């Protein structure tokens, strides 16, 4: 009711009281996160998810998810990539091998290419693309398409083009797991739901 009356601070206080009674209610946490976002209290959101991660020391997966949410807010809303990296490192320690944490951490740790390096990487892509066009050996084509996809993704940071390269691989080898995972990862980053659903299916 307080939220409908646009009394957001009162609504936040209500949810905080409810969480004091039942700290394990995930829906209350999500509601509090949403209300804090509405109020523009993004710093509090980060603190909330970090506190939640501390509380969940016994559950590594949930701890990693909470730190991942803190990292997302730090990177995308507060524009503090170093804080995001710190939270993601904590998530990685909690749940080593978590694919989402790994992808986010790898993306943030990847060096931003200089103009020269970017130009060299694109020249290499052009060379590999010529090999793909000329080759009649599907194994060779797939190998060079994988190189192209990884350069787009990791060196240049163009997830759309990386996703397209992974799609080309899947046209040749529909069951290639690395390409499926690469497509899913890059489609999720760019919000391409059609490509993401294809990868998941």
PyMOL commands that set and color helices and strands:
alter all, ss='L'
color gray80, all
select helices_A, chain A and resi 8-21+26-38+42-55+60-76+81-94+99-109+115-134+138-156+159-172+177-190+193-200
alter helices_A, ss='H'
color red, helices_A
deselect
rebuild
show_as cartoon
